[in-house]
């Protein structure tokens, strides 16, 4: 049977709009969405309305949870926090392991979070690019297999969106996919192959970043 995997990057983040936020933030590597990012997340949700998505998985960082929550509200689905979709824990970007809200603290803010879900793939700080790509690709393969043949949505970060896509369709995604903010990748399983149908679509957005930045 066919299966559709949607892979979305989070919407715009506060520290991209206001870099000074980073200087005084309690969890400086876990910024929330910016005001325009909240609008983008809603536009993503409207784009996915009517799609046959059965499960939503999100990286446990605040910006990805906020993005996933906008979609979950529209589709009336729970959110499963999957650490395998996390940001690349790059020591050049992050001088220490990033501090995040706990699952239960996030669930108080976003009641759609399924606190009974156990992440399938572990992540350790620091990690190389190769380690990030391997675990995000492994995460995508694990979730698509476990929840097959149902359609799923993965909400991650620039690097993990690319890594997850490569994990399904192979190296072609490295040059084909443009993982800009709140972009959408669509991968379709037609046994035994995965076909890349959307490569970072942003047609649902009214505001698109001109230069793609991962950090």
Helices and strands as residue ranges (DSSP letters): E 3-9, H 14-17, H 21-24, H 35-48, E 53-58, H 62-75, E 79-81, G 83-85, H 103-109, H 129-146, E 151-156, H 158-169, H 172-176, E 184-190, E 193-201
